[in-house]
Amino acid sequence: MIFSRFGYSLIRIIGVLLLLTACKKDEVQLPQLFTARITDITANTAKGGGKITFDGGDIITACGLCFGLEHNPAIDKNKTSDTLYHTVFNSNLKNLVSDTVYYVRAYAVNSAGIAYGKEVTFRTLKKTLSAVTTKDPVEITSGAFKVEAEITNDGRGIITACGFCWDVKENPTLAGSKSTNTLTGNLFALVVDGLIPETTYYIRAYATNEMGTSYGNQVVVKTLPVAQFSTFTINPTTYSTMTASATITTDYGTVITERGFCWAVGNDPVITNGNTSVGKGSGDYSTEITQLTSSTVYFVRAYARNKYGIKYSISQATRTPIKPGTVVDASGNVYKCITIGNQTWMGADLKTAKYRNGDIIPGYVNNTSTIGNVTTYYTNPNYGKFYNWYAITDPRNIAPAGWHVATDADWTQLETNLGGSSVAGGLLKESQAYWYQPNAASDAFGFTALPAGWRYLDGSYDIGFELGHWWSATESSETEAYYRSFFYRDTQSRRFTTDKKIGMAVRCVMD
């Protein structure tokens, strides 16, 4: 019995010891792990991970990295939740702040609790402005071109806007003309349209990220002309018409919607002067220009227009022929010719402001000057100018070639041809609008003498509707010369003398 009791006791003690040993063997411990080195660091992201070296005798239920701006980061703040592959997990750190030091620890969780690996540190990269390259323009026309650009460095940031800016001045910015484009990979492109032909433009690409806007290199492009003229000719056909011909050899890729010619009496005419349209497109075209003034110098240019603008050829000049029965003075004024008896007279008072050689006739100076001068009082183009006697006898000559200022003998011959001085004035005066009425006049030959009056020695004028006075080129003394005078009330042609410094109308006679 004693042995039996002893044996049972021993067996019971051994059983308790075995039970205690089994319980100790099954106890779960915290995992053990280490934190991997941080790699692939950018301004806002990084990669890391960890490795479980001991699972603590239990299943790992969570793992990842915890990170922050202070030492010993824990899972109650920023962390990743990653998948364990055997004993390894990989982590992606996102939404980081650029140029900042971060502290990182790997963590693992089992039923015993949370374990952390050793702390590692890293600094995110610093963000910069992006870099962009502007490529040379292509597909250039008279009003458009295509340009491309490439983002060569995003500055470790996100490109939020990109495009091009352009101007006729260097270094264009977003304050001027600009576009907003969409990135395709790192590339973007634009067709810039609506430009001015034959104009130099400066272009820069731009790109914007969190750090601001950067500009690419500047490129330069000059838009093409609207057209190219290979030939352009003009040819007067009558005193009031001319023909014009031109050839457009190229439209530089943009359809010509209008072509034609423009003309004016001044150089470099534009279409707001006289113009005629002659169809559209390239090739040869011609037209007749009509309703011109005889013996007048006209400047003519061919033109072509497209949707962007207009192109003019060089300017050519030609003089229309003299209309039969007319004469032209040095300033280009045209006068009809009046034949009375054996004389041919100008049908209007002289208007030239130049001598025959092209020199300008000076204006009025003072009542003592003996230099030739000319003044204008009337705005009505039917009136002539006032000349002193020194101007009409200047050797440079104010009369057109083949003509001369009427002498006293010329006026006397005219009066004789008309039946005498007592009736000559009535036959030569304008009869309707200019003289006081009743006006004893018929203007029977188209001489159209007007009541211009004259300019006094002091530069003032005696004007009105009563009297007309005309110089002769014949002096009566050292200081005076002959002139003719008509009065509205009678038909007389009166012969007087007066101071050579007086300003008076002039008529010319063919040599």
VMD Tcl script that draws the C-alpha trace (Angstrom):
set ca {
  {0.00 0.00 0.00}
  {2.86 2.29 0.96}
  {4.51 1.70 -2.41}
  {1.29 2.17 -4.15}
  {0.65 5.50 -2.45}
  {4.19 6.58 -3.16}
  {3.95 5.47 -6.78}
  {0.73 7.39 -7.37}
  {2.21 10.51 -5.86}
  {5.25 10.30 -8.10}
  {3.13 9.83 -11.13}
  {1.02 12.86 -10.22}
  {4.14 15.05 -9.72}
  {5.58 13.98 -13.06}
  {2.27 14.78 -14.76}
  {2.16 18.28 -13.32}
  {5.75 18.92 -14.47}
  {4.94 17.74 -17.99}
  {1.89 19.98 -18.08}
  {3.87 23.00 -16.95}
  {6.53 22.31 -19.59}
  {3.96 22.05 -22.37}
  {2.34 25.37 -21.38}
  {5.68 27.16 -21.41}
  {6.52 25.79 -24.82}
  {3.28 27.16 -26.39}
  {3.66 30.77 -25.03}
  {3.50 33.50 -27.95}
  {6.25 36.16 -28.13}
  {6.59 39.56 -29.91}
  {7.90 39.38 -33.47}
  {11.42 40.38 -34.35}
  {12.17 42.37 -37.56}
  {14.45 44.93 -39.12}
  {13.76 48.05 -41.20}
  {15.06 48.04 -44.79}
  {17.01 50.95 -46.30}
  {14.88 53.66 -47.94}
  {15.28 53.85 -51.74}
  {13.82 55.55 -54.82}
  {13.53 58.83 -52.95}
  {11.78 61.69 -54.74}
  {10.38 65.00 -53.53}
  {7.08 63.41 -52.49}
  {7.61 59.64 -52.42}
  {10.02 56.93 -51.33}
  {10.21 53.14 -51.12}
  {11.12 50.98 -48.15}
  {10.05 47.83 -46.32}
  {11.12 45.33 -43.74}
  {11.88 41.69 -42.97}
  {10.44 39.48 -40.23}
  {13.28 37.51 -38.61}
  {11.06 35.87 -35.94}
  {7.26 35.72 -35.95}
  {7.03 35.21 -32.18}
  {5.46 31.81 -32.66}
  {2.28 33.28 -34.09}
  {0.76 34.61 -37.28}
  {1.80 38.15 -38.31}
  {-1.52 40.01 -38.68}
  {-0.20 43.38 -39.82}
  {3.06 44.91 -41.00}
  {4.39 48.00 -42.70}
  {6.32 51.16 -42.04}
  {5.49 54.00 -39.70}
  {7.09 57.35 -40.44}
  {7.11 60.92 -39.25}
  {9.09 64.05 -38.57}
  {10.15 62.93 -35.07}
  {12.17 60.03 -33.70}
  {10.55 56.68 -32.96}
  {7.43 56.99 -35.10}
  {4.62 54.63 -34.13}
  {1.55 53.20 -35.82}
  {-0.78 55.69 -34.13}
  {0.31 58.26 -36.72}
  {1.54 57.88 -40.30}
  {1.95 54.28 -41.40}
  {1.60 51.92 -44.33}
  {-0.25 48.64 -44.30}
  {1.55 46.15 -46.47}
  {1.31 42.51 -47.52}
  {3.79 40.04 -46.12}
  {5.40 37.79 -48.70}
  {6.93 34.96 -46.66}
  {9.08 37.09 -44.37}
  {9.38 40.28 -46.44}
  {7.13 43.26 -47.08}
  {7.57 46.31 -49.34}
  {6.22 49.78 -48.65}
  {5.48 52.90 -50.70}
  {5.67 56.17 -48.83}
  {3.48 58.86 -50.45}
  {2.41 62.47 -49.99}
  {5.70 63.43 -48.44}
  {6.96 66.98 -48.09}
  {9.92 67.89 -50.29}
  {13.34 68.61 -48.83}
  {12.33 67.15 -45.41}
  {13.96 64.62 -43.00}
  {11.77 61.65 -42.15}
  {12.19 58.98 -39.44}
  {11.04 55.46 -40.34}
  {10.54 52.16 -38.44}
  {9.22 48.85 -39.69}
  {6.49 47.33 -37.54}
  {4.86 43.91 -37.22}
  {1.85 42.77 -35.19}
  {0.96 39.33 -33.78}
  {-1.21 38.25 -30.87}
  {1.51 39.17 -28.43}
  {1.51 42.83 -29.58}
  {3.43 45.27 -31.77}
  {7.14 45.09 -32.48}
  {9.27 47.75 -34.22}
  {12.46 47.49 -36.22}
  {15.42 49.75 -35.91}
  {14.83 53.39 -36.95}
  {16.24 54.69 -40.26}
  {16.18 58.23 -41.65}
  {16.12 59.85 -45.09}
  {15.53 63.27 -46.67}
  {13.13 63.84 -49.55}
  {14.51 65.58 -52.57}
  {14.12 69.32 -53.06}
  {11.62 70.45 -55.72}
  {12.75 72.89 -58.44}
  {11.23 74.65 -61.39}
  {10.61 72.39 -64.33}
  {12.75 72.51 -67.47}
  {11.21 72.75 -70.95}
  {12.71 72.88 -74.43}
  {11.10 74.88 -77.25}
  {11.62 73.29 -80.66}
  {12.01 75.18 -83.94}
  {8.70 76.11 -85.63}
  {7.57 74.17 -88.69}
  {4.74 74.39 -91.24}
  {5.20 78.18 -91.51}
  {2.68 80.14 -93.63}
  {1.86 83.84 -93.98}
  {-0.20 83.77 -90.79}
  {0.50 80.55 -88.89}
  {3.13 78.05 -87.76}
  {3.37 74.89 -85.69}
  {5.63 74.62 -82.65}
  {6.41 71.74 -80.27}
  {8.03 71.54 -76.85}
  {9.28 68.87 -74.44}
  {9.36 68.77 -70.64}
  {12.91 67.62 -69.95}
  {12.66 67.87 -66.15}
  {9.50 68.16 -64.06}
  {11.46 69.65 -61.16}
  {10.35 66.68 -58.98}
  {6.88 68.19 -59.01}
  {3.61 67.87 -60.86}
  {3.19 69.83 -64.10}
  {-0.06 71.72 -63.60}
  {0.04 73.85 -66.77}
  {2.04 74.12 -69.97}
  {1.87 75.89 -73.29}
  {3.48 78.61 -75.38}
  {3.71 82.40 -75.29}
  {4.63 84.58 -78.27}
  {5.09 88.22 -79.19}
  {6.72 90.53 -81.70}
  {9.09 91.52 -78.89}
  {11.78 89.30 -77.43}
  {11.30 87.12 -74.34}
  {7.49 86.82 -74.39}
  {5.73 85.96 -71.13}
  {2.31 84.84 -69.95}
  {1.31 88.51 -69.77}
  {1.04 88.51 -73.59}
  {-0.36 86.07 -76.11}
  {-0.32 82.52 -74.74}
  {-1.84 79.07 -75.05}
  {-2.71 76.30 -72.60}
  {-1.87 72.84 -73.88}
  {-2.24 69.22 -72.83}
  {0.78 67.04 -72.17}
  {1.16 63.83 -74.16}
  {3.89 62.07 -72.27}
  {6.46 64.82 -71.99}
  {5.47 66.54 -75.25}
  {2.97 69.22 -76.22}
  {2.36 71.14 -79.47}
  {0.41 74.10 -80.86}
  {-0.55 75.66 -84.19}
  {-0.31 79.43 -83.70}
  {-2.77 81.06 -86.12}
  {-4.04 84.53 -87.02}
  {-0.62 86.18 -87.28}
  {0.52 89.11 -89.41}
  {2.32 88.24 -92.68}
  {6.03 89.00 -93.00}
  {6.39 89.62 -89.27}
  {9.03 88.33 -86.88}
  {7.67 86.54 -83.81}
  {9.45 85.30 -80.68}
  {8.15 82.10 -79.03}
  {8.87 80.38 -75.73}
  {7.34 77.27 -74.20}
  {6.42 77.41 -70.53}
  {5.65 74.87 -67.81}
  {4.25 75.33 -64.31}
  {4.70 73.09 -61.25}
  {4.36 73.63 -57.52}
  {7.47 75.80 -57.52}
  {6.24 78.19 -60.20}
  {6.51 78.80 -63.94}
  {9.62 78.31 -66.02}
  {10.23 79.27 -69.63}
  {12.05 77.36 -72.32}
  {14.53 78.67 -74.81}
  {13.35 81.37 -77.20}
  {12.93 80.55 -80.89}
  {12.33 83.03 -83.69}
  {10.10 82.70 -86.76}
  {9.15 85.11 -89.53}
  {5.82 84.56 -91.19}
  {5.82 84.34 -94.97}
  {4.43 86.91 -97.41}
  {0.87 86.61 -98.66}
  {2.15 86.19 -102.20}
  {5.13 86.52 -104.49}
  {4.85 88.71 -107.60}
  {7.17 87.75 -110.44}
  {6.04 90.36 -112.98}
  {4.14 93.65 -112.78}
  {3.74 96.15 -115.63}
  {1.65 99.24 -116.35}
  {1.07 100.94 -119.69}
  {-0.90 104.16 -120.36}
  {-3.33 103.60 -123.25}
  {-5.07 107.00 -123.41}
  {-4.90 110.25 -121.47}
  {-7.40 108.77 -118.97}
  {-6.71 105.02 -119.01}
  {-3.91 102.52 -118.53}
  {-3.54 98.74 -118.45}
  {-1.95 96.87 -115.54}
  {-0.72 93.26 -115.54}
  {0.81 91.08 -112.85}
  {1.74 87.46 -112.14}
  {1.53 85.77 -108.73}
  {3.92 82.83 -108.69}
  {3.14 81.47 -105.22}
  {0.62 81.91 -102.41}
  {2.92 80.27 -99.81}
  {0.30 77.69 -98.93}
  {-2.65 79.99 -98.14}
  {-5.40 80.64 -100.68}
  {-5.44 84.15 -102.16}
  {-9.00 85.41 -101.79}
  {-8.58 88.68 -103.69}
  {-6.09 90.22 -106.08}
  {-5.98 93.42 -108.07}
  {-4.32 96.82 -108.45}
  {-4.41 100.10 -106.53}
  {-3.25 103.53 -107.60}
  {-2.83 107.12 -106.43}
  {-0.96 110.31 -107.31}
  {1.30 109.67 -104.29}
  {3.86 106.92 -103.90}
  {2.98 103.50 -102.41}
  {-0.80 103.51 -102.91}
  {-2.99 101.17 -100.85}
  {-6.42 99.68 -101.47}
  {-8.10 102.55 -99.63}
  {-6.99 104.70 -102.57}
  {-8.29 103.88 -106.04}
  {-8.38 100.13 -106.57}
  {-9.86 97.41 -108.72}
  {-10.24 93.73 -107.83}
  {-9.36 91.12 -110.47}
  {-10.46 87.70 -109.19}
  {-8.55 85.45 -106.81}
  {-5.85 82.78 -106.72}
  {-2.36 82.68 -108.20}
  {-1.27 83.13 -111.81}
  {-1.57 85.94 -114.37}
  {-4.14 88.73 -114.18}
  {-4.67 92.13 -115.79}
  {-7.19 94.95 -116.00}
  {-7.80 98.41 -117.42}
  {-7.69 101.35 -115.02}
  {-10.01 104.15 -116.10}
  {-11.16 107.66 -115.19}
  {-7.62 109.00 -114.77}
  {-6.53 112.62 -115.18}
  {-4.47 113.54 -118.21}
  {-0.78 114.39 -117.89}
  {-0.70 113.16 -114.32}
  {1.89 110.93 -112.66}
  {0.20 107.89 -111.10}
  {1.78 105.31 -108.82}
  {0.39 101.79 -109.18}
  {0.88 98.60 -107.15}
  {-0.42 95.07 -107.61}
  {-1.87 93.50 -104.49}
  {-2.98 90.10 -103.20}
  {-5.01 89.34 -100.09}
  {-5.57 86.19 -98.03}
  {-7.25 85.59 -94.67}
  {-4.18 86.89 -92.84}
  {-3.43 90.13 -94.65}
  {-2.39 91.83 -97.84}
  {0.76 91.94 -99.95}
  {1.72 94.80 -102.28}
  {4.16 94.71 -105.14}
  {6.76 97.39 -105.64}
  {5.31 100.72 -106.76}
  {5.61 101.76 -110.39}
  {4.98 105.26 -111.73}
  {3.80 106.47 -115.10}
  {2.39 109.70 -116.50}
  {-0.82 109.67 -118.46}
  {-0.59 111.40 -121.87}
  {-1.67 115.00 -122.23}
  {-5.30 115.30 -123.21}
  {-5.62 116.96 -126.62}
  {-6.34 120.63 -126.15}
  {-4.76 120.82 -122.65}
  {-1.49 121.93 -121.08}
  {0.12 121.00 -117.75}
  {2.17 123.27 -115.45}
  {5.18 122.39 -113.30}
  {2.92 121.47 -110.35}
  {0.84 119.07 -112.46}
  {-2.22 121.30 -112.88}
  {-4.06 120.73 -116.16}
  {-5.55 123.59 -118.21}
  {-7.73 123.57 -121.29}
  {-6.45 125.52 -124.28}
  {-8.49 128.34 -125.82}
  {-7.81 129.48 -129.38}
  {-8.88 133.02 -130.20}
  {-7.78 134.33 -133.57}
  {-4.11 133.56 -134.05}
  {-3.43 132.99 -130.31}
  {-3.79 130.00 -127.97}
  {-4.39 130.88 -124.32}
  {-4.77 128.93 -121.10}
  {-8.46 128.59 -120.21}
  {-7.84 129.34 -116.49}
  {-5.57 131.42 -114.25}
  {-2.16 129.93 -113.47}
  {-1.93 127.77 -110.30}
  {1.64 126.50 -110.28}
  {3.67 126.65 -107.08}
  {6.90 125.76 -108.91}
  {9.15 127.17 -111.56}
  {9.61 125.17 -114.73}
  {12.82 123.57 -113.36}
  {10.98 122.33 -110.27}
  {12.17 124.98 -107.82}
  {9.54 126.07 -105.30}
  {8.29 129.65 -105.70}
  {8.63 131.35 -102.27}
  {5.67 132.82 -100.42}
  {5.04 136.47 -99.57}
  {7.77 138.05 -97.42}
  {7.11 141.81 -96.98}
  {6.20 144.94 -98.95}
  {9.81 145.69 -99.88}
  {10.89 142.29 -101.24}
  {11.70 142.07 -104.94}
  {12.03 138.27 -104.86}
  {9.43 136.38 -106.86}
  {6.61 135.10 -104.64}
  {3.25 133.35 -104.83}
  {0.28 133.14 -102.43}
  {-3.06 131.39 -102.35}
  {-6.24 132.95 -101.06}
  {-9.09 130.99 -102.57}
  {-9.94 127.38 -101.69}
  {-12.12 127.12 -104.79}
  {-9.96 125.18 -107.30}
  {-11.27 127.25 -110.21}
  {-9.23 130.24 -108.99}
  {-5.53 130.60 -109.61}
  {-2.78 131.99 -107.38}
  {-1.44 135.53 -106.83}
  {2.08 136.20 -108.20}
  {4.17 139.35 -107.95}
  {5.76 140.62 -111.17}
  {9.22 139.34 -110.15}
  {7.94 135.77 -110.13}
  {6.44 135.95 -113.63}
  {9.66 137.33 -115.12}
  {12.07 135.08 -113.23}
  {14.39 133.34 -115.76}
  {13.37 129.94 -114.31}
  {9.95 130.64 -115.87}
  {6.59 129.90 -114.28}
  {4.92 129.05 -117.63}
  {4.93 125.45 -118.97}
  {7.41 124.58 -121.68}
  {6.26 126.03 -125.03}
  {4.31 128.77 -123.26}
  {5.01 132.20 -121.74}
  {3.30 134.70 -119.45}
  {1.19 137.04 -121.58}
  {2.96 140.28 -122.46}
  {1.30 143.64 -122.92}
  {1.47 143.04 -126.67}
  {-0.27 139.63 -126.23}
  {-3.15 141.26 -124.34}
  {-3.42 143.99 -127.02}
  {-3.50 141.34 -129.76}
  {-6.23 139.45 -127.88}
  {-8.31 142.61 -127.60}
  {-7.87 143.21 -131.32}
  {-8.90 139.62 -132.13}
  {-12.08 140.19 -130.10}
  {-13.03 143.49 -131.74}
  {-11.27 145.94 -129.46}
  {-10.77 146.65 -125.78}
  {-14.27 148.08 -125.39}
  {-15.88 144.66 -125.89}
  {-13.04 142.24 -124.99}
  {-13.84 142.15 -121.25}
  {-17.45 141.07 -121.82}
  {-16.37 138.26 -124.16}
  {-13.70 136.95 -121.71}
  {-15.50 137.14 -118.33}
  {-17.27 134.16 -116.74}
  {-20.95 134.99 -117.07}
  {-22.96 133.14 -114.39}
  {-21.72 132.39 -110.88}
  {-18.72 134.47 -109.82}
  {-19.29 138.12 -110.73}
  {-21.82 140.56 -109.30}
  {-24.97 140.78 -111.37}
  {-25.89 142.22 -113.71}
  {-22.59 141.10 -115.24}
  {-21.93 142.34 -118.75}
  {-20.37 139.08 -119.91}
  {-20.89 136.13 -122.26}
  {-17.66 134.08 -121.86}
  {-18.06 133.43 -125.56}
  {-14.74 131.59 -126.00}
  {-14.45 129.73 -122.64}
  {-11.75 132.08 -121.35}
  {-13.66 132.17 -118.01}
  {-12.01 135.20 -116.43}
  {-12.87 135.32 -112.70}
  {-13.06 138.34 -110.31}
  {-10.09 137.33 -108.16}
  {-9.08 140.84 -107.05}
  {-5.44 141.18 -106.00}
  {-2.95 141.11 -103.08}
  {-1.82 144.47 -101.70}
  {1.78 145.39 -100.91}
  {1.23 144.67 -97.21}
  {0.03 141.12 -97.94}
  {-3.70 141.80 -97.47}
  {-6.23 141.07 -100.21}
  {-8.81 143.02 -102.21}
  {-11.26 140.29 -103.11}
  {-14.88 140.01 -104.06}
  {-17.08 139.86 -107.08}
  {-16.36 143.20 -108.79}
  {-12.88 143.20 -110.35}
  {-10.39 140.88 -111.96}
  {-6.75 141.80 -112.70}
  {-4.07 140.04 -114.79}
  {-0.38 140.82 -115.06}
  {1.49 141.30 -118.26}
  {5.18 140.46 -118.48}
  {5.91 143.97 -119.77}
  {7.20 146.63 -117.41}
  {6.24 150.28 -117.72}
  {9.02 151.58 -115.48}
  {11.66 150.35 -113.07}
  {9.07 149.78 -110.36}
  {5.79 149.25 -112.27}
  {4.39 147.02 -115.01}
  {1.27 146.81 -117.21}
  {-1.79 144.75 -116.33}
  {-5.37 144.26 -117.58}
  {-8.49 144.80 -115.47}
  {-12.15 143.77 -116.00}
  {-15.14 145.25 -114.13}
  {-18.50 143.51 -113.65}
  {-20.66 146.41 -114.90}
  {-19.23 146.76 -118.39}
  {-17.46 144.95 -121.20}
  {-14.22 146.97 -121.14}
  {-10.68 145.52 -120.95}
  {-8.73 148.28 -119.19}
  {-4.94 148.74 -119.32}
  {-3.19 150.09 -116.21}
  {0.21 150.04 -114.51}
  {0.97 149.25 -110.87}
  {3.78 148.37 -108.43}
  {5.60 145.19 -109.38}
  {5.28 143.89 -105.80}
  {1.49 143.64 -106.07}
  {0.09 140.07 -106.22}
  {-2.09 139.38 -109.25}
  {-3.51 136.57 -111.42}
  {-1.59 135.38 -114.50}
  {-2.56 133.97 -117.90}
  {-0.16 132.17 -120.25}
  {-0.02 132.14 -124.04}
  {1.41 129.44 -126.28}
  {4.73 130.47 -127.88}
}
mol new
graphics top color blue
foreach p $ca { graphics top sphere $p radius 0.5 }
foreach p [lrange $ca 0 end-1] q [lrange $ca 1 end] { graphics top cylinder $p $q radius 0.2 }
display resetview
